Amino acid sequence: MRRLIILAVLLPLLASCALIAPEVDERQLDAEYQTILAEIETAAELGAEDYRPADLAALREEAEEVRQVQQTAPSRDHLEQYKNITNRVRGVSLATLQNQLSEKALTVQQLEDEVEDYQAEKLLLVERIAELEEELEQARQEIEQVYADHADFLAEQQQFEEQKEAHLAEKQEFEEQRDELISAKQQLQDQLQSLQTENQILTTEKDQLIDRMELQEELISELDSSVDYVEQRADSLQLEMQQKTRQMEELEAENRAIIEDFERKLAGLEPIDDETVERVYVRDESLGVVVNLGAQILFEIGDARLLPDGRQTLASIAEVLNQYPDRELLVEGHTCDLPIREAYPSNWELSAHRALEVLKYLAYAQDVERDRIAAVAYGQFRPLKPNTSDANRRLNRRVEITLLPAELETKTKQLND
């Protein structure tokens, strides 16, 4: 029971160990969906379909509904729903184990009670046999006394002929008593034989009960082994979580160092005008270190050609980027919500050309490794501030360069492979 309690505490903790990024892609959702199917299969193997089949069917159906919606518009909510379903399936598995363990414990207790009852009945039979043996011994002694009296009678017959008739009648009486005793003895022997037969039957039933108890003990041992495996797996996952924590601390320390390098390198840059809008700033996010460059320092309004000041700024940034060759780089293009009426059909195309222009300058002019840099365009759909004022729109017109953690880079390559 102590192990089941530990398992019940650890399952929710293990389910929360995964680090989920703010942006969710379909590969993550598919992986979580496959995890749910595997957990449902594990629950079925444990015997959950015998205890809570409706729960497993409902959870499978709920996962299918989330998957259908996810295929149309994947989001973080779908990932959270998958996590919730996974935890509930694990709860069903835990309840199944608890029910099975309770049933096994109840069966063992019933068998022990039956053995105690049979042992009590056996003890009563042994006592009865002892009583019958005492009665038989007493009958034997009485028979011996009869024979002794009979011998005395014969001696008296020889001595007293005149009393022959009396002695004959007495002898007949003694012989009748002897026959009665012999008959009683035979009855006692028959009863003893019957009791011995019953004792053999009880002994056989006792052996069968012992065999059943041994089988139950083997089943309990197998359940204990399963619980031990779960505990070992929990310890392993806890160790992995500690390792992840250390890696996160190291990553945060490296991110702080990167930010300090950027701040030292960009300390001499001046704002482009008198408004309170920063030209370049660096922030730390869960996805990595993000360098935010205002579009006004890089491009003319509605254009995707780099300005001289923009090239100078990117050159300073590239010096820091090249100090961390193990980090993958993601260049993001963003715009405000004002429509484009010039060379580009929409803000998406404009943000895409700007992101590619920055990428090509870093790769071709500043020797940033081309196999670790990529570009993506979001148009006006990921603003920093609501597009309700000119100042906010200027903030939203930007290019962001994200330095992805080395661990995330490895996982991304593994998924691509």
Wavefront OBJ file of the C-alpha trace (Angstrom):
o trace
v 0.000 0.000 0.000
v 2.917 2.351 0.724
v 4.231 1.797 -2.756
v 0.835 2.576 -4.311
v 0.701 5.823 -2.338
v 4.173 6.762 -3.619
v 3.071 5.896 -7.159
v -0.070 8.037 -6.831
v 2.046 11.029 -5.698
v 4.717 10.599 -8.364
v 2.483 10.119 -11.440
v 1.137 13.725 -11.463
v 4.659 15.015 -10.729
v 6.100 13.051 -13.643
v 3.367 14.281 -15.928
v 4.366 17.906 -15.166
v 8.098 17.369 -15.752
v 7.939 18.042 -19.522
v 8.937 21.600 -20.523
v 6.434 22.980 -23.040
v 7.457 25.906 -25.210
v 4.948 28.695 -25.850
v 4.847 27.768 -29.522
v 3.401 24.330 -30.235
v 3.842 22.509 -33.530
v 2.040 19.468 -34.896
v 4.955 17.147 -34.141
v 4.612 17.870 -30.403
v 0.859 17.326 -30.561
v 1.297 14.070 -32.505
v 3.856 12.859 -29.964
v 1.487 13.619 -27.079
v -1.351 11.856 -28.925
v 0.820 8.752 -29.387
v 1.710 8.933 -25.663
v -2.030 8.836 -24.817
v -2.540 5.759 -27.016
v 0.439 4.037 -25.370
v -0.890 4.860 -21.867
v -4.345 3.506 -22.808
v -2.716 0.308 -24.135
v -0.721 -0.024 -20.875
v -3.893 0.467 -18.828
v -5.652 -2.221 -20.882
v -2.748 -4.651 -20.327
v -2.986 -4.011 -16.576
v -6.636 -5.083 -16.718
v -8.349 -1.666 -16.611
v -10.909 -2.824 -19.208
v -12.261 -5.296 -16.601
v -12.720 -2.552 -13.997
v -13.288 0.728 -15.860
v -13.852 0.014 -19.586
v -16.137 3.042 -20.014
v -13.404 5.365 -18.711
v -10.819 4.068 -21.209
v -13.282 4.289 -24.096
v -14.285 7.847 -23.131
v -10.642 8.941 -22.835
v -9.785 7.420 -26.208
v -12.797 9.166 -27.788
v -11.865 12.472 -26.146
v -8.300 12.173 -27.508
v -9.669 11.511 -31.004
v -11.894 14.614 -30.783
v -8.952 16.795 -29.727
v -6.866 15.340 -32.556
v -9.527 16.168 -35.144
v -9.657 19.784 -33.925
v -5.846 19.937 -33.681
v -5.407 18.944 -37.329
v -7.407 22.029 -38.310
v -5.771 24.596 -35.953
v -3.083 23.266 -33.546
v -2.568 25.294 -30.377
v -1.145 25.102 -26.886
v -4.629 24.317 -25.544
v -4.591 21.047 -27.472
v -1.249 20.142 -25.889
v -2.645 20.890 -22.423
v -5.732 18.793 -23.221
v -3.504 15.901 -24.292
v -1.521 16.209 -21.035
v -4.766 16.211 -19.038
v -6.011 13.075 -20.838
v -2.635 11.357 -20.249
v -2.836 12.072 -16.504
v -6.391 10.725 -16.350
v -5.390 7.520 -18.169
v -2.561 7.072 -15.676
v -5.103 7.599 -12.896
v -7.195 4.746 -14.354
v -4.057 2.527 -14.425
v -3.316 3.358 -10.794
v -6.926 2.654 -9.736
v -6.767 -0.692 -11.564
v -3.598 -1.688 -9.714
v -5.183 -0.676 -6.410
v -8.354 -2.728 -7.134
v -6.332 -5.779 -8.128
v -4.134 -5.539 -5.047
v -7.218 -5.165 -2.803
v -8.839 -8.244 -4.378
v -5.680 -10.314 -3.940
v -5.354 -9.236 -0.301
v -9.027 -10.152 0.355
v -8.569 -13.582 -1.304
v -5.494 -14.346 0.826
v -7.378 -13.366 3.995
v -10.309 -15.641 3.065
v -7.946 -18.554 2.436
v -6.239 -17.997 5.778
v -9.645 -17.996 7.514
v -10.587 -21.274 5.763
v -7.311 -22.913 6.829
v -7.925 -21.853 10.424
v -11.447 -23.366 10.289
v -10.120 -26.669 8.897
v -7.393 -26.776 11.516
v -9.990 -26.246 14.256
v -12.138 -29.086 12.853
v -9.076 -31.326 12.674
v -8.247 -30.587 16.298
v -11.795 -31.610 17.336
v -11.493 -34.860 15.364
v -8.141 -35.649 16.999
v -9.686 -35.114 20.428
v -12.631 -37.388 19.503
v -10.249 -40.104 18.311
v -8.379 -39.898 21.612
v -11.670 -40.324 23.497
v -12.604 -43.363 21.383
v -9.193 -44.917 21.966
v -9.680 -44.490 25.708
v -13.091 -46.186 25.472
v -11.569 -49.028 23.432
v -8.834 -49.516 26.009
v -11.426 -49.641 28.730
v -13.378 -52.273 26.736
v -10.227 -54.352 26.351
v -9.617 -54.220 30.057
v -13.193 -55.297 30.685
v -12.787 -58.221 28.262
v -9.626 -59.294 30.038
v -11.506 -59.119 33.314
v -14.255 -61.302 31.794
v -11.695 -63.921 30.799
v -10.230 -63.830 34.261
v -13.659 -64.267 35.813
v -14.348 -67.109 33.376
v -11.204 -68.922 34.450
v -12.230 -68.559 38.054
v -15.611 -69.901 37.102
v -14.085 -73.068 35.551
v -12.006 -73.629 38.625
v -15.027 -73.283 40.826
v -16.916 -75.681 38.481
v -14.348 -78.374 39.087
v -14.470 -77.771 42.795
v -18.196 -77.415 43.131
v -19.996 -79.869 40.816
v -23.198 -79.267 42.578
v -23.142 -75.694 41.536
v -22.621 -76.587 37.862
v -25.957 -75.354 36.651
v -25.511 -72.075 38.438
v -21.999 -71.709 37.040
v -23.259 -72.563 33.492
v -25.925 -69.898 33.687
v -23.334 -67.429 34.937
v -21.008 -68.472 32.124
v -23.733 -67.921 29.563
v -24.315 -64.502 30.973
v -20.637 -63.696 30.774
v -20.503 -64.932 27.170
v -23.394 -62.705 26.196
v -21.636 -59.737 27.787
v -18.524 -60.672 25.860
v -20.446 -60.719 22.581
v -21.872 -57.327 23.356
v -18.373 -56.009 24.073
v -17.041 -57.526 20.872
v -19.880 -55.933 18.936
v -19.178 -52.603 20.612
v -15.481 -53.005 19.788
v -16.319 -53.649 16.132
v -18.512 -50.581 16.055
v -15.691 -48.533 17.557
v -13.279 -49.917 14.967
v -15.706 -49.003 12.188
v -16.024 -45.483 13.611
v -12.234 -45.232 13.826
v -11.909 -46.305 10.188
v -14.481 -43.701 9.184
v -12.660 -41.000 11.137
v -9.366 -41.992 9.522
v -10.977 -41.683 6.088
v -12.340 -38.247 6.963
v -8.918 -37.278 8.263
v -7.343 -38.265 4.937
v -9.929 -36.177 3.063
v -9.234 -33.188 5.325
v -5.489 -33.646 4.835
v -5.974 -33.639 1.048
v -8.094 -30.483 1.219
v -5.484 -28.864 3.460
v -2.762 -29.637 0.889
v -4.945 -28.133 -1.851
v -5.468 -24.992 0.221
v -1.715 -24.730 0.815
v -1.124 -24.997 -2.948
v -3.684 -22.240 -3.557
v -2.017 -20.056 -0.932
v 1.373 -20.574 -2.590
v -0.157 -19.563 -5.930
v -1.622 -16.430 -4.338
v 1.764 -15.605 -2.807
v 3.363 -15.922 -6.263
v 0.751 -13.512 -7.688
v 1.410 -11.067 -4.846
v 5.151 -11.363 -5.503
v 4.574 -10.538 -9.182
v 2.530 -7.472 -8.180
v 5.329 -6.403 -5.821
v 7.796 -6.746 -8.698
v 5.577 -4.521 -10.874
v 5.406 -1.891 -8.140
v 9.207 -2.084 -7.699
v 9.629 -1.463 -11.429
v 7.352 1.563 -11.286
v 9.305 2.940 -8.310
v 12.607 2.412 -10.130
v 11.177 4.166 -13.191
v 10.039 7.039 -10.987
v 13.545 7.354 -9.495
v 15.000 7.369 -13.014
v 12.604 10.098 -14.140
v 13.383 12.125 -11.030
v 17.104 11.878 -11.839
v 16.370 13.006 -15.400
v 14.378 15.924 -14.024
v 17.333 16.929 -11.824
v 19.627 16.747 -14.847
v 17.167 18.894 -16.829
v 17.117 21.393 -13.967
v 20.913 21.635 -14.006
v 20.860 22.035 -17.768
v 18.276 24.811 -17.474
v 20.425 26.582 -14.868
v 23.454 26.295 -17.138
v 21.364 27.530 -20.071
v 20.101 30.516 -18.047
v 23.669 31.367 -17.033
v 24.798 31.173 -20.670
v 21.809 33.287 -21.756
v 22.772 35.940 -19.208
v 26.334 35.904 -20.553
v 25.039 36.274 -24.121
v 22.812 39.187 -23.099
v 25.756 40.882 -21.360
v 27.876 40.417 -24.505
v 25.127 41.996 -26.641
v 24.669 44.873 -24.182
v 28.396 45.630 -24.162
v 28.551 45.423 -27.945
v 25.462 47.587 -28.518
v 26.118 50.096 -25.744
v 27.289 52.716 -28.231
v 24.196 52.606 -30.441
v 21.910 55.644 -30.250
v 18.099 55.829 -30.676
v 17.029 56.750 -34.180
v 14.936 59.713 -33.015
v 13.691 61.507 -29.934
v 10.744 59.145 -29.302
v 10.920 56.610 -26.483
v 11.376 53.664 -28.824
v 14.545 51.610 -28.435
v 16.421 50.784 -31.597
v 17.909 47.475 -30.377
v 17.362 45.541 -27.150
v 17.896 41.978 -25.914
v 15.568 39.840 -23.778
v 15.623 36.319 -22.332
v 12.687 34.021 -23.141
v 12.029 30.343 -22.542
v 12.784 29.627 -26.208
v 16.179 31.391 -26.018
v 17.856 34.811 -26.163
v 15.968 37.231 -28.448
v 17.595 40.265 -30.129
v 14.888 42.781 -31.079
v 15.777 45.228 -33.890
v 13.384 48.028 -34.762
v 12.515 48.008 -38.468
v 13.188 51.766 -38.679
v 16.957 51.206 -38.216
v 17.044 48.441 -40.828
v 14.615 49.456 -43.600
v 12.633 52.260 -45.094
v 8.864 52.052 -44.556
v 7.349 49.499 -46.959
v 10.812 48.419 -48.211
v 13.010 45.336 -47.556
v 16.432 46.731 -48.521
v 18.915 47.161 -45.666
v 19.943 50.699 -44.700
v 23.608 51.504 -43.925
v 22.847 51.970 -40.220
v 21.096 48.607 -40.282
v 24.129 46.905 -41.811
v 26.368 48.452 -39.142
v 24.056 47.259 -36.378
v 23.848 43.742 -37.841
v 27.636 43.624 -38.118
v 27.920 44.329 -34.360
v 25.318 41.683 -33.619
v 27.063 39.141 -35.867
v 30.265 39.451 -33.816
v 28.364 38.158 -30.780
v 26.479 35.510 -32.770
v 29.737 34.035 -34.052
v 30.955 33.637 -30.436
v 28.250 30.979 -29.887
v 28.496 28.586 -32.867
v 26.489 25.859 -31.065
v 23.315 27.967 -31.053
v 20.865 27.783 -33.946
v 19.544 31.144 -35.144
v 15.958 31.975 -36.100
v 15.318 35.288 -37.906
v 11.686 36.451 -37.549
v 10.068 39.177 -39.630
v 7.202 41.212 -38.063
v 5.100 44.186 -39.255
v 2.299 46.357 -37.905
v -1.297 46.112 -39.160
v -1.135 48.980 -41.712
v -1.801 47.606 -45.235
v 0.965 47.623 -47.864
v 0.217 49.299 -51.176
v 3.640 49.240 -52.797
v 5.725 46.308 -54.060
v 4.379 43.606 -51.747
v 0.895 42.075 -51.853
v 0.640 41.855 -48.030
v 2.539 42.294 -44.771
v 3.406 38.606 -44.867
v 5.484 39.024 -48.018
v 7.108 42.182 -46.616
v 8.051 40.475 -43.320
v 9.354 37.440 -45.228
v 11.613 39.544 -47.518
v 12.933 41.508 -44.532
v 13.728 38.320 -42.572
v 15.492 36.833 -45.610
v 17.422 40.060 -46.212
v 18.757 39.974 -42.628
v 19.533 36.246 -42.946
v 21.483 36.713 -46.195
v 23.456 39.646 -44.792
v 24.479 37.640 -41.692
v 25.330 34.544 -43.740
v 27.110 36.119 -46.725
v 28.537 39.343 -45.313
v 29.262 38.334 -41.696
v 30.184 34.635 -42.152
v 27.461 33.254 -39.881
v 27.274 29.490 -40.509
v 24.496 28.904 -43.052
v 23.513 25.497 -41.638
v 22.392 27.001 -38.321
v 20.296 29.967 -39.449
v 16.702 30.043 -40.711
v 14.037 32.690 -41.399
v 10.300 32.879 -40.708
v 7.640 35.528 -41.416
v 4.698 36.410 -39.149
v 3.410 39.567 -40.796
v 1.215 41.587 -38.400
v -0.044 38.528 -36.513
v 2.389 38.499 -33.548
v 2.536 42.093 -32.289
v 4.420 43.104 -29.143
v 1.777 45.733 -28.372
v -1.783 46.318 -29.598
v -1.775 48.236 -32.876
v -3.701 51.119 -31.322
v -1.118 53.921 -31.669
v 1.799 54.980 -33.863
v 4.253 54.263 -31.044
v 2.950 50.715 -30.638
v 3.038 50.147 -34.384
v 6.681 51.233 -34.472
v 7.435 48.666 -31.780
v 5.631 45.970 -33.741
v 7.597 46.710 -36.961
v 10.704 44.707 -36.102
v 13.064 41.854 -36.882
v 13.911 39.404 -34.071
v 16.945 37.097 -33.995
v 16.524 34.209 -31.532
v 19.499 32.169 -30.284
v 17.977 28.741 -29.674
v 19.414 26.538 -26.864
v 21.774 23.760 -27.935
v 19.471 21.122 -26.391
v 16.482 22.389 -28.410
v 18.644 22.362 -31.525
v 19.549 18.673 -30.965
v 15.919 17.681 -30.416
v 14.862 19.558 -33.568
v 17.476 17.736 -35.659
v 16.393 14.394 -34.223
v 12.756 15.110 -35.143
v 13.780 16.191 -38.644
v 15.868 13.007 -39.088
l 1 2 3 4 5 6 7 8 9 10 11 12 13 14 15 16 17 18 19 20 21 22 23 24 25 26 27 28 29 30 31 32 33 34 35 36 37 38 39 40 41 42 43 44 45 46 47 48 49 50 51 52 53 54 55 56 57 58 59 60 61 62 63 64 65 66 67 68 69 70 71 72 73 74 75 76 77 78 79 80 81 82 83 84 85 86 87 88 89 90 91 92 93 94 95 96 97 98 99 100 101 102 103 104 105 106 107 108 109 110 111 112 113 114 115 116 117 118 119 120 121 122 123 124 125 126 127 128 129 130 131 132 133 134 135 136 137 138 139 140 141 142 143 144 145 146 147 148 149 150 151 152 153 154 155 156 157 158 159 160 161 162 163 164 165 166 167 168 169 170 171 172 173 174 175 176 177 178 179 180 181 182 183 184 185 186 187 188 189 190 191 192 193 194 195 196 197 198 199 200 201 202 203 204 205 206 207 208 209 210 211 212 213 214 215 216 217 218 219 220 221 222 223 224 225 226 227 228 229 230 231 232 233 234 235 236 237 238 239 240 241 242 243 244 245 246 247 248 249 250 251 252 253 254 255 256 257 258 259 260 261 262 263 264 265 266 267 268 269 270 271 272 273 274 275 276 277 278 279 280 281 282 283 284 285 286 287 288 289 290 291 292 293 294 295 296 297 298 299 300 301 302 303 304 305 306 307 308 309 310 311 312 313 314 315 316 317 318 319 320 321 322 323 324 325 326 327 328 329 330 331 332 333 334 335 336 337 338 339 340 341 342 343 344 345 346 347 348 349 350 351 352 353 354 355 356 357 358 359 360 361 362 363 364 365 366 367 368 369 370 371 372 373 374 375 376 377 378 379 380 381 382 383 384 385 386 387 388 389 390 391 392 393 394 395 396 397 398 399 400 401 402 403 404 405 406 407 408 409 410 411 412 413 414 415 416 417
